[in-house]
Amino acid sequence: MQKEFKIITEGVIIIASSESLKHKYKNEEFNYDFPSGFSQLSNSNSLIALTTTEGDDVKVVTRFESTLDHTHYDKIISQYLAFDSNDKLLILSHAEFTMICSRKQGDFQQYGWPLKFTESIDSGSYKIEVGVKDVNDDFDQHQAYFKLDINIMKTNNTITPNQVVDISE
């Protein structure tokens, strides 16, 4: 299954576990400091943060259990997410993430606006591989500065803490 959409990032794209956000912010106040405010979620593989310093318009293509041909991308980012039962994979702009966590106690279903990407996902550990392609020179064709191909693969490998990555570098 493949989904394609455009997102205006507000400077950061968040890929996250819905249950982890709900669990953390149900009784905890949101910390607006970036990126230290969500380092606990990142370190516990509940969230991946990709910054976009060279343009906010990003075209995203998601795939499950596929393979990315690394020769077609300017950069490959590999990180991990852990999901609980009844969890959903979310892809959010920084503004959506902030609103959901600061005003809706981490519950995206209380957000009130449709999100670009929510997908039910089985519990377990997943390798999230992001192929980054700078498409700024072809902006008219893509209506985006970057194209991200996000591949989600279940894994039994040991997962390591995530880091904030700038897709522009």
N, C-alpha and C positions, 0 to 999 in steps of 0.2 A: 504494500500500500504506500502510495506517495501523495504528499500534499504540498501545494505550492501557494505562497502568499507573500505579500509585501508588508513590512513593518517599519514604522518610524520609531527609531530606538530611543530617542531622547538621550543618546550618548552611551547607552548600555543595553545589551540584550541579556535577558535572564532566562536560563533554562533550568527548571526547578521541579521538585516533587511537591504536589499540592498538599499532601498530608503533612510534610515537614514544615511548610509555611504555617499551616493551621496550628500544628502542635506548638511551634515556637512562639507565635504571636497571639495565641489565645489569651494568655495571661502575662505576656511580656510586652513592654513598650518598645516600639520600633526605634532603632538608632539610625539617624539620618546620615551619620558619618560614612563616607564612601572611601574605600571599600571595607574599612574595619567594622562597620555596622553590621555586616552580614558574614564576617569571616568564620564564625562558628558554623553557619550553614554550609559554607564552601568547604571548610575542613572536614565536615562530617558527610560529604558527598550528597548533600541535599540540594545543591545549587551550583550552577556554572554561570560565571559572569564574563561576558565578552564586551570590551569597550570599543567604541567607534569614534575615533578622533578625527577622521577624515570624511565624515558625512553620515547623516542619520537615516537615509533611505536605504533599506536593505531588502533584497529579495531572498526568500528562504525556501528551500526545498527539503522536506523531511522524507526519510526512508527508514524502514525497519528491516534489519537483518540483510543488509546489502553490502556491497564493497565499493569503496571510493578508489578510483584510479588516481593515485597521488600525483601523477605527472600532469594532471589537468588543473592543478590549483597552485596559487601563490604561497599558500601556507596550509598546513594540516594541524589541527588542534585535537588532542586526544585527552579526554577527561572521563570521570566516572560519576554516575548517580546511583543512589540506592532508593528503592521504592518499597512501600508497605502494601498490604492488601487494601483494596478499594482506593488506590492511589491514581493520580492522573499526572501525566507529563504536561507541563505548561511551558510555553515560550511567550515571554512578556517583554514589553518595553520597560525602561526604567520607571517611567511615570506610572504604568499599570502596577508594577511590582510595589512601588512606594505606596500607592493608594490602597492596594489590597492588604498590605502588611501594617500600615499605620492606622487605617480607618476601618478596616473590615476584619481585624484580628487574624489576618492570614488566610481568610476563607474566600477564595476566588468566586464562589457561587453567590456571595453577598455583594459582589462588585457592582452589579447593576448594568454593566455594558458588556456586549459580546467581546470575547477575546479572539485573537487571530488563530490561536492553536491551543487546544486542550485534547488530550488523547488518553483514554483508559490504558493502563499498563499493568502487567502482572508483577507481583512482588518479586524482588530480587535485585541483583546488581547488574548494571548496564554500562557498557563502554559507549560513550558519546564521541563520535568522530566528526569533526567539522572541517569541511574543505572550504577554504576561503579564496575567492576569486575577485580581484579588483576589476570592476566593470565600469569604472568612472568614464573611460574613453568611449564607451558604448551606452551612455546614460539614456539617450533617446530610445534605444531598443529595450533596455531593461527597466527604465524608470527607477534606477537604484545606483548607488555608488559601489556596493558590494553584493556579491551573490554568495550565499552560504548553503552548502549541501550538508545537511545534518543526518548522519547515519546512526541509528540506535540499535545496538546489538547486546543481547543478554550475554553475560560472562560469568565464569566461575573463577576468574583470575583474582588475585589479591588487588584490591583497589587502593589507590593512593589519594591523599587530600588534593583538592582542586586549587588552582591559582587563577587570579584575574588575568586575562590575556587581552591585549589590544590587537584587534584584527587588522589594524591599519599599518602596523610595523612590519 
